[in-house]
């Protein structure tokens, strides 16, 4: 199955067009301003010897600049903007000047420890940063056809290959990302050593004997602490000599309520390797563990490697890990990561909504993985989960203005969680921006005799199925049920179109329908294959495995039109009985959206104690609320009015209380 690039798809969609414009006109420039204000860009000027100052930010702060360039490049690919192009050109030139002649670029070492490289690989994220540098190079080249940034990326990749080829398990990165980058670079260049390096990093994961791994990690923690102390002393000396130096102070992170044993759980998870997915080899990692972003990036890289090499020993392991995540370790929003201290996975059915970390980047990592799995298998469940996480776990991360963000995403908030313009660790904003900019690539795919429609997003694209086929989709999602798809093959031809029937759509005889040209609408239920009920219910009530593709094989003529109407019932979702403290509680969903009660819309109501009268719920368009949404009106069992809003837009009106789970 072949994927398109984002520039091959034009999105014109009532929901997404406005959000993509916010991303390209406001968010990306706001992010640049924050990178400048925080000192991130100055770090490269200092490393290049062009500016006096003190390096600011975490040791992995370089990655934030690279992800911005990656996002800007992807935006530029579909929406040319001279002002953005100027910023990109300036950053590329600066990176070229800051990069060492042999390709190394890591400002933390170049400024503070100029004779040191590749130390503390489990913790200090050198390879992670080089990975995002390489990804930025690939995206810039794909957007501009210029090789300036690609050459910087190749020099960095060649440095990695030269320094790590043949090295053992001790030389494995702690935060996965370099693997994705090397595989993307291989896809663009065809240079086999990049593929081999990515494979080596993946295959040697978890190969170091556990006691030796723990000892090595403890030594790295000690080294990191000593290096941090040295940098702190350097800072004190610099400030004494430069009393007028006043770096921008970033706000503290959002409140993330954590259990009392959270620190100990993190420590044990680190030492046994699970936090870093280093506890066992990749062919034995059948359960999602540890840091949820790292887990998602690891699975994405494994899937990419499988797609390139078709190593059949990898797919069954990923399928088991996905199944475990969906059935036992994922929130109803699709968010992953239930232990704030770990920023990662807890035990099976450990899904406390108030403790939910559900980092925005973790949702994005899961999107990347699900897309790869969809391309590999053609199974609708992966595209279905992609849609669910896209609208709920991911979209919630960016505010309506594009200038404020959520890092962690609880499902119950009693205060302390607000959107912020920037973070000390600002990994999520530009990660969101690069994903939004690439949204078009996730809508369609094709092979020599078939087209798959994964997402119902208003768009136009040109695909190849053995002949040229133009396709145009008009979509009312996520607010209304109507989809219209126009098919324009270059000549009459027989091929198959696979239409994803969402898990949330009613499959009843008369509720969801399909119409081809002027034929009478036919109930979808009569055309779908029987989907057996999965043997294991999910922990949180949403089940992407209930999705399927409806395949229509026929002689397609220019101008043929498909019309779909999906029933969008208001659904009450309940947790598995093993999920604690959820008895009598429900989550309200409609279509692909999870809804919540926010105190802003429900004055005088304790959103945590009210009891919903489910039969009272009715959808109501609210075009002037939160950028235009459909809300759900309802009432409590004692007659108090309730207003539910989509979870993805909560926290856009200042600090509030919120809950996804409601008494019923």
ZATORDO-88268 format. One record per residue (C-alpha): x, y, z. Coordinates in steps of 0.1 Angstrom, whole numbers, plus 5000, padded with zeros to 4 digits. Layout:
N
+------+------+------+
:    X :    Y :    Z :
+------+------+------+
:    X :    Y :    Z :
...
+------+------+------+
This chain:
664
+------+------+------+
:    X :    Y :    Z :
+------+------+------+
: 5000 : 5000 : 5000 :
: 5015 : 5034 : 4989 :
: 5011 : 5066 : 5009 :
: 5009 : 5101 : 4995 :
: 5028 : 5131 : 5006 :
: 5009 : 5159 : 5023 :
: 5016 : 5182 : 4993 :
: 4997 : 5158 : 4970 :
: 4965 : 5164 : 4991 :
: 4946 : 5197 : 4993 :
: 4925 : 5199 : 5025 :
: 4893 : 5219 : 5023 :
: 4873 : 5210 : 5054 :
: 4849 : 5228 : 5076 :
: 4867 : 5216 : 5107 :
: 4903 : 5212 : 5097 :
: 4909 : 5241 : 5073 :
: 4905 : 5267 : 5101 :
: 4929 : 5248 : 5124 :
: 4955 : 5244 : 5097 :
: 4954 : 5281 : 5090 :
: 4959 : 5288 : 5127 :
: 4988 : 5264 : 5126 :
: 5004 : 5280 : 5095 :
: 4996 : 5317 : 5103 :
: 4999 : 5319 : 5140 :
: 5012 : 5288 : 5158 :
: 5044 : 5284 : 5139 :
: 5054 : 5321 : 5143 :
: 5045 : 5321 : 5179 :
: 5067 : 5290 : 5184 :
: 5096 : 5308 : 5168 :
: 5092 : 5338 : 5190 :
: 5093 : 5315 : 5221 :
: 5124 : 5297 : 5208 :
: 5141 : 5330 : 5204 :
: 5129 : 5344 : 5238 :
: 5139 : 5312 : 5257 :
: 5175 : 5312 : 5243 :
: 5171 : 5280 : 5223 :
: 5182 : 5297 : 5190 :
: 5209 : 5317 : 5207 :
: 5224 : 5284 : 5218 :
: 5234 : 5277 : 5182 :
: 5248 : 5312 : 5178 :
: 5269 : 5307 : 5209 :
: 5281 : 5273 : 5196 :
: 5289 : 5289 : 5162 :
: 5310 : 5315 : 5180 :
: 5288 : 5344 : 5169 :
: 5274 : 5355 : 5202 :
: 5284 : 5358 : 5238 :
: 5260 : 5344 : 5263 :
: 5251 : 5314 : 5284 :
: 5235 : 5283 : 5270 :
: 5199 : 5280 : 5281 :
: 5175 : 5251 : 5285 :
: 5178 : 5213 : 5290 :
: 5206 : 5194 : 5274 :
: 5181 : 5183 : 5247 :
: 5168 : 5218 : 5239 :
: 5184 : 5216 : 5204 :
: 5156 : 5192 : 5194 :
: 5130 : 5220 : 5199 :
: 5146 : 5241 : 5172 :
: 5148 : 5211 : 5149 :
: 5112 : 5202 : 5154 :
: 5102 : 5238 : 5146 :
: 5122 : 5236 : 5113 :
: 5106 : 5202 : 5106 :
: 5071 : 5218 : 5112 :
: 5079 : 5249 : 5092 :
: 5091 : 5229 : 5063 :
: 5060 : 5208 : 5062 :
: 5038 : 5239 : 5063 :
: 5059 : 5254 : 5036 :
: 5053 : 5224 : 5014 :
: 5016 : 5231 : 5011 :
: 5013 : 5269 : 5020 :
: 5042 : 5290 : 5006 :
: 5049 : 5319 : 5030 :
: 5078 : 5343 : 5023 :
: 5081 : 5353 : 5060 :
: 5083 : 5317 : 5071 :
: 5108 : 5308 : 5043 :
: 5131 : 5337 : 5055 :
: 5131 : 5323 : 5091 :
: 5138 : 5288 : 5078 :
: 5166 : 5299 : 5056 :
: 5182 : 5318 : 5085 :
: 5180 : 5288 : 5108 :
: 5194 : 5264 : 5082 :
: 5224 : 5288 : 5076 :
: 5229 : 5290 : 5114 :
: 5228 : 5253 : 5118 :
: 5254 : 5250 : 5091 :
: 5277 : 5274 : 5109 :
: 5271 : 5257 : 5143 :
: 5277 : 5221 : 5130 :
: 5312 : 5207 : 5135 :
: 5331 : 5200 : 5103 :
: 5326 : 5162 : 5109 :
: 5289 : 5165 : 5113 :
: 5284 : 5165 : 5150 :
: 5259 : 5190 : 5164 :
: 5249 : 5191 : 5201 :
: 5252 : 5225 : 5217 :
: 5253 : 5212 : 5252 :
: 5286 : 5194 : 5246 :
: 5299 : 5219 : 5221 :
: 5296 : 5248 : 5245 :
: 5301 : 5232 : 5279 :
: 5322 : 5200 : 5272 :
: 5338 : 5206 : 5238 :
: 5361 : 5175 : 5240 :
: 5332 : 5151 : 5250 :
: 5308 : 5132 : 5228 :
: 5283 : 5104 : 5230 :
: 5283 : 5101 : 5268 :
: 5252 : 5092 : 5289 :
: 5233 : 5080 : 5259 :
: 5204 : 5067 : 5281 :
: 5198 : 5102 : 5296 :
: 5212 : 5131 : 5277 :
: 5195 : 5125 : 5244 :
: 5224 : 5133 : 5220 :
: 5211 : 5107 : 5195 :
: 5175 : 5119 : 5200 :
: 5186 : 5155 : 5191 :
: 5205 : 5142 : 5160 :
: 5174 : 5123 : 5150 :
: 5152 : 5154 : 5150 :
: 5180 : 5173 : 5131 :
: 5179 : 5146 : 5105 :
: 5141 : 5146 : 5103 :
: 5142 : 5183 : 5098 :
: 5166 : 5178 : 5069 :
: 5144 : 5153 : 5052 :
: 5113 : 5175 : 5056 :
: 5130 : 5206 : 5044 :
: 5143 : 5188 : 5013 :
: 5109 : 5173 : 5005 :
: 5093 : 5207 : 5009 :
: 5118 : 5228 : 4990 :
: 5138 : 5204 : 4968 :
: 5169 : 5223 : 4982 :
: 5197 : 5203 : 4995 :
: 5212 : 5227 : 5020 :
: 5195 : 5212 : 5051 :
: 5196 : 5177 : 5037 :
: 5234 : 5180 : 5035 :
: 5235 : 5190 : 5072 :
: 5213 : 5160 : 5080 :
: 5235 : 5137 : 5060 :
: 5266 : 5149 : 5077 :
: 5250 : 5143 : 5110 :
: 5238 : 5108 : 5100 :
: 5272 : 5099 : 5085 :
: 5288 : 5109 : 5119 :
: 5263 : 5086 : 5137 :
: 5270 : 5058 : 5113 :
: 5308 : 5062 : 5116 :
: 5307 : 5063 : 5154 :
: 5281 : 5036 : 5162 :
: 5282 : 5009 : 5135 :
: 5292 : 4976 : 5151 :
: 5290 : 4990 : 5186 :
: 5271 : 4968 : 5211 :
: 5240 : 4972 : 5232 :
: 5257 : 4997 : 5255 :
: 5255 : 5022 : 5227 :
: 5218 : 5024 : 5224 :
: 5198 : 5056 : 5227 :
: 5176 : 5062 : 5258 :
: 5149 : 5081 : 5239 :
: 5140 : 5066 : 5206 :
: 5138 : 5089 : 5176 :
: 5171 : 5085 : 5157 :
: 5157 : 5052 : 5143 :
: 5128 : 5070 : 5127 :
: 5150 : 5097 : 5113 :
: 5175 : 5073 : 5098 :
: 5148 : 5053 : 5081 :
: 5132 : 5085 : 5067 :
: 5167 : 5095 : 5054 :
: 5171 : 5061 : 5038 :
: 5138 : 5064 : 5021 :
: 5149 : 5097 : 5005 :
: 5185 : 5089 : 4997 :
: 5186 : 5051 : 4993 :
: 5219 : 5051 : 5012 :
: 5219 : 5016 : 5028 :
: 5241 : 5024 : 5058 :
: 5213 : 5045 : 5072 :
: 5189 : 5016 : 5071 :
: 5215 : 4993 : 5086 :
: 5222 : 5018 : 5114 :
: 5185 : 5021 : 5123 :
: 5182 : 4983 : 5123 :
: 5212 : 4980 : 5146 :
: 5198 : 5004 : 5171 :
: 5165 : 4985 : 5171 :
: 5179 : 4950 : 5172 :
: 5204 : 4957 : 5200 :
: 5176 : 4971 : 5223 :
: 5173 : 4952 : 5255 :
: 5203 : 4930 : 5247 :
: 5224 : 4941 : 5277 :
: 5221 : 4917 : 5307 :
: 5199 : 4933 : 5333 :
: 5225 : 4937 : 5362 :
: 5250 : 4953 : 5338 :
: 5223 : 4976 : 5324 :
: 5213 : 4988 : 5359 :
: 5250 : 4994 : 5368 :
: 5256 : 5013 : 5336 :
: 5225 : 5034 : 5341 :
: 5235 : 5043 : 5377 :
: 5269 : 5054 : 5364 :
: 5253 : 5076 : 5338 :
: 5230 : 5092 : 5364 :
: 5261 : 5100 : 5384 :
: 5279 : 5114 : 5354 :
: 5248 : 5135 : 5344 :
: 5247 : 5149 : 5380 :
: 5284 : 5158 : 5379 :
: 5281 : 5175 : 5345 :
: 5250 : 5194 : 5357 :
: 5269 : 5206 : 5387 :
: 5298 : 5218 : 5365 :
: 5274 : 5237 : 5342 :
: 5257 : 5253 : 5373 :
: 5290 : 5265 : 5385 :
: 5298 : 5279 : 5350 :
: 5265 : 5297 : 5351 :
: 5272 : 5313 : 5385 :
: 5306 : 5325 : 5373 :
: 5291 : 5339 : 5341 :
: 5263 : 5357 : 5360 :
: 5289 : 5372 : 5383 :
: 5308 : 5386 : 5353 :
: 5276 : 5397 : 5335 :
: 5252 : 5412 : 5361 :
: 5230 : 5426 : 5333 :
: 5224 : 5391 : 5318 :
: 5187 : 5383 : 5323 :
: 5175 : 5351 : 5306 :
: 5138 : 5346 : 5300 :
: 5122 : 5326 : 5327 :
: 5097 : 5300 : 5315 :
: 5066 : 5291 : 5336 :
: 5065 : 5259 : 5356 :
: 5048 : 5229 : 5340 :
: 5012 : 5221 : 5346 :
: 5000 : 5203 : 5377 :
: 5001 : 5166 : 5372 :
: 4986 : 5149 : 5402 :
: 5006 : 5118 : 5410 :
: 5003 : 5089 : 5435 :
: 5027 : 5090 : 5466 :
: 5048 : 5061 : 5452 :
: 5053 : 5078 : 5418 :
: 5090 : 5085 : 5423 :
: 5098 : 5049 : 5434 :
: 5079 : 5035 : 5404 :
: 5100 : 5057 : 5381 :
: 5132 : 5046 : 5398 :
: 5124 : 5009 : 5395 :
: 5112 : 5013 : 5359 :
: 5145 : 5030 : 5350 :
: 5167 : 5004 : 5367 :
: 5149 : 4974 : 5352 :
: 5150 : 4990 : 5317 :
: 5112 : 4993 : 5311 :
: 5111 : 5030 : 5313 :
: 5135 : 5030 : 5283 :
: 5121 : 4999 : 5266 :
: 5154 : 4983 : 5274 :
: 5141 : 4954 : 5295 :
: 5140 : 4929 : 5267 :
: 5145 : 4926 : 5229 :
: 5120 : 4941 : 5205 :
: 5106 : 4907 : 5196 :
: 5096 : 4901 : 5232 :
: 5081 : 4935 : 5239 :
: 5044 : 4925 : 5237 :
: 5032 : 4950 : 5263 :
: 5034 : 4988 : 5263 :
: 5057 : 4998 : 5292 :
: 5077 : 5028 : 5303 :
: 5077 : 5063 : 5289 :
: 5048 : 5065 : 5265 :
: 5064 : 5088 : 5239 :
: 5095 : 5066 : 5237 :
: 5073 : 5035 : 5234 :
: 5053 : 5051 : 5205 :
: 5085 : 5062 : 5187 :
: 5100 : 5027 : 5191 :
: 5069 : 5010 : 5177 :
: 5068 : 5035 : 5148 :
: 5104 : 5027 : 5139 :
: 5098 : 4990 : 5141 :
: 5068 : 4993 : 5119 :
: 5088 : 5014 : 5094 :
: 5115 : 4988 : 5093 :
: 5090 : 4961 : 5088 :
: 5074 : 4980 : 5059 :
: 5108 : 4984 : 5043 :
: 5120 : 4949 : 5048 :
: 5089 : 4928 : 5055 :
: 5104 : 4910 : 5085 :
: 5075 : 4888 : 5095 :
: 5089 : 4882 : 5130 :
: 5082 : 4918 : 5139 :
: 5045 : 4922 : 5130 :
: 5030 : 4897 : 5154 :
: 5048 : 4914 : 5183 :
: 5035 : 4948 : 5174 :
: 5000 : 4935 : 5170 :
: 5001 : 4920 : 5205 :
: 5015 : 4953 : 5220 :
: 4988 : 4973 : 5202 :
: 4961 : 4949 : 5215 :
: 4974 : 4952 : 5251 :
: 4975 : 4990 : 5248 :
: 4940 : 4993 : 5234 :
: 4923 : 4968 : 5257 :
: 4941 : 4976 : 5290 :
: 4963 : 5006 : 5290 :
: 4946 : 5034 : 5271 :
: 4921 : 5061 : 5282 :
: 4888 : 5067 : 5266 :
: 4902 : 5097 : 5247 :
: 4929 : 5075 : 5232 :
: 4954 : 5091 : 5256 :
: 4983 : 5070 : 5268 :
: 5004 : 5073 : 5299 :
: 4986 : 5069 : 5333 :
: 5016 : 5075 : 5357 :
: 5028 : 5111 : 5358 :
: 5061 : 5102 : 5375 :
: 5069 : 5080 : 5345 :
: 5052 : 5101 : 5319 :
: 5042 : 5066 : 5309 :
: 5022 : 5034 : 5312 :
: 5010 : 5020 : 5344 :
: 4997 : 4984 : 5350 :
: 4967 : 4969 : 5332 :
: 4935 : 4987 : 5339 :
: 4954 : 5015 : 5359 :
: 4935 : 5044 : 5343 :
: 4927 : 5069 : 5370 :
: 4913 : 5100 : 5351 :
: 4928 : 5125 : 5375 :
: 4963 : 5110 : 5374 :
: 4961 : 5107 : 5336 :
: 4993 : 5122 : 5321 :
: 4983 : 5114 : 5285 :
: 5011 : 5136 : 5271 :
: 5002 : 5153 : 5238 :
: 5034 : 5139 : 5223 :
: 5024 : 5104 : 5233 :
: 4992 : 5107 : 5214 :
: 5012 : 5119 : 5183 :
: 5036 : 5090 : 5186 :
: 5006 : 5066 : 5186 :
: 4992 : 5083 : 5155 :
: 5025 : 5077 : 5137 :
: 5025 : 5041 : 5148 :
: 4989 : 5035 : 5138 :
: 4995 : 5050 : 5104 :
: 5024 : 5026 : 5098 :
: 5003 : 4996 : 5109 :
: 4974 : 5007 : 5086 :
: 4997 : 5008 : 5057 :
: 5012 : 4974 : 5066 :
: 4980 : 4955 : 5073 :
: 4951 : 4974 : 5057 :
: 4931 : 4968 : 5089 :
: 4905 : 4994 : 5096 :
: 4911 : 4993 : 5134 :
: 4944 : 5012 : 5131 :
: 4928 : 5040 : 5110 :
: 4899 : 5041 : 5134 :
: 4922 : 5046 : 5164 :
: 4941 : 5072 : 5144 :
: 4909 : 5092 : 5140 :
: 4899 : 5088 : 5176 :
: 4933 : 5099 : 5189 :
: 4935 : 5127 : 5163 :
: 4903 : 5144 : 5175 :
: 4906 : 5138 : 5212 :
: 4940 : 5129 : 5226 :
: 4960 : 5150 : 5201 :
: 4938 : 5180 : 5191 :
: 4933 : 5189 : 5227 :
: 4970 : 5198 : 5229 :
: 4968 : 5231 : 5209 :
: 4945 : 5260 : 5219 :
: 4922 : 5277 : 5195 :
: 4946 : 5306 : 5191 :
: 4975 : 5284 : 5182 :
: 4995 : 5302 : 5209 :
: 4988 : 5282 : 5240 :
: 4991 : 5245 : 5246 :
: 4985 : 5216 : 5270 :
: 5014 : 5193 : 5278 :
: 4996 : 5167 : 5300 :
: 4960 : 5160 : 5294 :
: 4940 : 5147 : 5325 :
: 4905 : 5135 : 5321 :
: 4895 : 5149 : 5354 :
: 4908 : 5183 : 5365 :
: 4900 : 5199 : 5398 :
: 4923 : 5229 : 5391 :
: 4959 : 5238 : 5382 :
: 4959 : 5227 : 5346 :
: 4959 : 5255 : 5321 :
: 4971 : 5262 : 5286 :
: 5004 : 5279 : 5285 :
: 5023 : 5298 : 5258 :
: 5054 : 5277 : 5263 :
: 5070 : 5252 : 5286 :
: 5105 : 5245 : 5300 :
: 5102 : 5213 : 5280 :
: 5083 : 5225 : 5249 :
: 5083 : 5193 : 5229 :
: 5046 : 5192 : 5222 :
: 5039 : 5225 : 5203 :
: 5061 : 5220 : 5173 :
: 5053 : 5182 : 5173 :
: 5016 : 5192 : 5169 :
: 5024 : 5217 : 5142 :
: 5044 : 5192 : 5121 :
: 5016 : 5166 : 5125 :
: 4989 : 5191 : 5115 :
: 5010 : 5202 : 5085 :
: 5012 : 5166 : 5073 :
: 4976 : 5157 : 5079 :
: 4969 : 5152 : 5042 :
: 4992 : 5122 : 5040 :
: 4970 : 5103 : 5064 :
: 4937 : 5105 : 5045 :
: 4942 : 5082 : 5014 :
: 4964 : 5054 : 5003 :
: 4964 : 5032 : 4972 :
: 4980 : 5003 : 4953 :
: 4978 : 4991 : 4917 :
: 4941 : 4982 : 4919 :
: 4926 : 4998 : 4950 :
: 4921 : 5030 : 4970 :
: 4917 : 5032 : 5007 :
: 4899 : 5061 : 5024 :
: 4912 : 5061 : 5060 :
: 4899 : 5095 : 5072 :
: 4868 : 5115 : 5061 :
: 4884 : 5149 : 5059 :
: 4873 : 5173 : 5032 :
: 4901 : 5171 : 5006 :
: 4912 : 5166 : 4970 :
: 4939 : 5143 : 4958 :
: 4953 : 5125 : 4928 :
: 4961 : 5088 : 4932 :
: 4976 : 5061 : 4910 :
: 4959 : 5027 : 4909 :
: 4973 : 5016 : 4876 :
: 4957 : 5047 : 4862 :
: 4953 : 5082 : 4874 :
: 4923 : 5088 : 4897 :
: 4913 : 5122 : 4911 :
: 4892 : 5120 : 4943 :
: 4874 : 5147 : 4961 :
: 4858 : 5143 : 4996 :
: 4833 : 5166 : 5012 :
: 4829 : 5159 : 5049 :
: 4806 : 5171 : 5077 :
: 4826 : 5154 : 5104 :
: 4829 : 5156 : 5133 :
: 4797 : 5176 : 5136 :
: 4773 : 5159 : 5111 :
: 4770 : 5126 : 5094 :
: 4772 : 5134 : 5057 :
: 4801 : 5124 : 5034 :
: 4802 : 5129 : 4997 :
: 4831 : 5115 : 4976 :
: 4835 : 5122 : 4939 :
: 4856 : 5098 : 4918 :
: 4873 : 5109 : 4886 :
: 4893 : 5082 : 4869 :
: 4912 : 5093 : 4838 :
: 4892 : 5067 : 4819 :
: 4866 : 5041 : 4829 :
: 4883 : 5014 : 4849 :
: 4875 : 4986 : 4874 :
: 4892 : 4989 : 4908 :
: 4882 : 4987 : 4944 :
: 4875 : 5016 : 4968 :
: 4878 : 5007 : 5005 :
: 4856 : 5029 : 5027 :
: 4863 : 5029 : 5064 :
: 4832 : 5024 : 5085 :
: 4840 : 5039 : 5119 :
: 4836 : 5019 : 5151 :
: 4814 : 5047 : 5165 :
: 4789 : 5046 : 5136 :
: 4757 : 5025 : 5142 :
: 4757 : 4995 : 5119 :
: 4719 : 4991 : 5121 :
: 4699 : 4982 : 5091 :
: 4685 : 5017 : 5084 :
: 4707 : 5041 : 5104 :
: 4738 : 5044 : 5083 :
: 4735 : 5043 : 5045 :
: 4755 : 5044 : 5013 :
: 4745 : 5057 : 4979 :
: 4763 : 5053 : 4946 :
: 4753 : 5079 : 4920 :
: 4715 : 5080 : 4917 :
: 4708 : 5046 : 4932 :
: 4685 : 5045 : 4963 :
: 4704 : 5047 : 4996 :
: 4713 : 5012 : 5009 :
: 4718 : 5004 : 5046 :
: 4755 : 4999 : 5054 :
: 4747 : 4969 : 5076 :
: 4737 : 4948 : 5046 :
: 4770 : 4953 : 5029 :
: 4794 : 4950 : 5058 :
: 4810 : 4916 : 5067 :
: 4801 : 4902 : 5100 :
: 4825 : 4916 : 5127 :
: 4827 : 4891 : 5156 :
: 4827 : 4907 : 5190 :
: 4863 : 4908 : 5202 :
: 4871 : 4882 : 5229 :
: 4884 : 4909 : 5253 :
: 4865 : 4941 : 5259 :
: 4885 : 4973 : 5262 :
: 4893 : 4990 : 5295 :
: 4876 : 5022 : 5287 :
: 4846 : 5015 : 5264 :
: 4859 : 5026 : 5231 :
: 4869 : 4998 : 5207 :
: 4885 : 5005 : 5173 :
: 4883 : 4968 : 5165 :
: 4846 : 4974 : 5157 :
: 4856 : 4993 : 5126 :
: 4859 : 4977 : 5091 :
: 4864 : 4986 : 5055 :
: 4835 : 4984 : 5031 :
: 4850 : 4974 : 4998 :
: 4833 : 4984 : 4966 :
: 4846 : 4969 : 4934 :
: 4831 : 4981 : 4902 :
: 4837 : 4998 : 4869 :
: 4842 : 5034 : 4879 :
: 4833 : 5061 : 4855 :
: 4844 : 5098 : 4856 :
: 4820 : 5117 : 4877 :
: 4808 : 5088 : 4899 :
: 4797 : 5099 : 4933 :
: 4796 : 5080 : 4966 :
: 4774 : 5094 : 4994 :
: 4777 : 5081 : 5030 :
: 4756 : 5090 : 5060 :
: 4769 : 5077 : 5093 :
: 4745 : 5075 : 5122 :
: 4761 : 5095 : 5150 :
: 4743 : 5084 : 5182 :
: 4751 : 5099 : 5216 :
: 4769 : 5070 : 5232 :
: 4775 : 5063 : 5269 :
: 4808 : 5044 : 5274 :
: 4816 : 5025 : 5305 :
: 4849 : 5011 : 5318 :
: 4858 : 4975 : 5323 :
: 4850 : 4963 : 5358 :
: 4887 : 4960 : 5366 :
: 4892 : 4998 : 5363 :
: 4889 : 5011 : 5398 :
: 4866 : 5039 : 5411 :
: 4845 : 5040 : 5379 :
: 4813 : 5022 : 5390 :
: 4783 : 5041 : 5379 :
: 4802 : 5065 : 5357 :
: 4800 : 5071 : 5320 :
: 4818 : 5090 : 5293 :
: 4795 : 5107 : 5268 :
: 4806 : 5105 : 5231 :
: 4791 : 5115 : 5198 :
: 4807 : 5105 : 5165 :
: 4845 : 5106 : 5169 :
: 4844 : 5130 : 5198 :
: 4846 : 5126 : 5235 :
: 4827 : 5152 : 5255 :
: 4833 : 5166 : 5289 :
: 4817 : 5189 : 5315 :
: 4837 : 5221 : 5321 :
: 4828 : 5243 : 5350 :
: 4828 : 5274 : 5327 :
: 4796 : 5261 : 5310 :
: 4780 : 5248 : 5341 :
: 4779 : 5275 : 5368 :
: 4766 : 5265 : 5401 :
: 4770 : 5228 : 5393 :
: 4795 : 5205 : 5409 :
: 4806 : 5186 : 5378 :
: 4822 : 5158 : 5398 :
: 4791 : 5149 : 5418 :
: 4761 : 5155 : 5395 :
: 4742 : 5125 : 5382 :
: 4733 : 5126 : 5345 :
: 4699 : 5118 : 5331 :
: 4711 : 5102 : 5300 :
: 4678 : 5103 : 5281 :
: 4679 : 5141 : 5282 :
: 4710 : 5145 : 5260 :
: 4705 : 5163 : 5227 :
: 4731 : 5177 : 5202 :
: 4729 : 5215 : 5196 :
: 4751 : 5235 : 5172 :
: 4769 : 5263 : 5189 :
: 4785 : 5283 : 5160 :
: 4797 : 5311 : 5183 :
: 4812 : 5290 : 5210 :
: 4848 : 5279 : 5210 :
: 4853 : 5284 : 5173 :
: 4821 : 5267 : 5164 :
: 4812 : 5234 : 5179 :
: 4783 : 5211 : 5185 :
: 4775 : 5209 : 5222 :
: 4753 : 5184 : 5240 :
: 4725 : 5197 : 5262 :
: 4712 : 5176 : 5290 :
: 4702 : 5177 : 5326 :
: 4708 : 5159 : 5359 :
: 4683 : 5135 : 5374 :
: 4670 : 5163 : 5396 :
: 4665 : 5187 : 5366 :
: 4697 : 5209 : 5367 :
: 4708 : 5219 : 5332 :
: 4741 : 5205 : 5319 :
: 4762 : 5215 : 5289 :
: 4788 : 5191 : 5275 :
: 4815 : 5204 : 5252 :
: 4840 : 5185 : 5231 :
: 4870 : 5175 : 5252 :
: 4893 : 5188 : 5225 :
: 4884 : 5225 : 5232 :
: 4884 : 5225 : 5270 :
: 4907 : 5249 : 5289 :
: 4904 : 5276 : 5262 :
: 4888 : 5301 : 5286 :
: 4911 : 5302 : 5315 :
: 4915 : 5279 : 5345 :
: 4885 : 5257 : 5352 :
: 4874 : 5223 : 5365 :
: 4866 : 5195 : 5341 :
: 4856 : 5159 : 5340 :
: 4851 : 5134 : 5312 :
: 4836 : 5108 : 5335 :
: 4801 : 5116 : 5349 :
: 4778 : 5098 : 5374 :
: 4749 : 5080 : 5357 :
+------+------+------+
